[in-house]
Amino acid sequence: MNEVSKVEIPVEEATASALSDVRRREAVGRLVDRLVRPGADDPLIALFERTTAEARDTDLTEAEIEAELAAYNAERRA
């Protein structure tokens, strides 16, 4: 088995609460391992860059993007 290390990552309070579940925390750890594997291209950064480029290509304004994110977050909380 690989050695594991603990790191602190600042997150919102609701996220911290959700991560109190051991299984979820372990799953997030595996996801982080895959995203930031040393020497590999960072797929998370690539995803953000593609998403940003697509949003700009469709002429969305920052305000429209923020409104969409707010609506998405509101749906998830409902």
RASULLIN-V864428 format. One record per residue. N is the residue number from 1. RES is the residue in one letter. OMEGA is omega in whole degrees, -180 to 180 (NA if undefined). Layout:
n: {N:N}
res: {RES:RES}
omega: {OMEGA:OMEGA}
This chain:
n: {1:2:3:4:5:6:7:8:9:10:11:12:13:14:15:16:17:18:19:20:21:22:23:24:25:26:27:28:29:30:31:32:33:34:35:36:37:38:39:40:41:42:43:44:45:46:47:48:49:50:51:52:53:54:55:56:57:58:59:60:61:62:63:64:65:66:67:68:69:70:71:72:73:74:75:76:77:78}
res: {M:N:E:V:S:K:V:E:I:P:V:E:E:A:T:A:S:A:L:S:D:V:R:R:R:E:A:V:G:R:L:V:D:R:L:V:R:P:G:A:D:D:P:L:I:A:L:F:E:R:T:T:A:E:A:R:D:T:D:L:T:E:A:E:I:E:A:E:L:A:A:Y:N:A:E:R:R:A}
omega: {179:173:177:176:176:176:176:178:179:178:177:-177:-180:178:179:179:179:-179:175:177:-175:-178:179:180:178:179:178:177:178:179:179:177:-179:-177:-173:179:-178:177:-180:172:-178:-178:179:178:179:178:178:-179:178:-179:178:180:179:179:179:-180:180:178:175:176:176:180:179:179:179:179:178:178:179:179:178:-180:178:178:-178:-178:-177:NA}
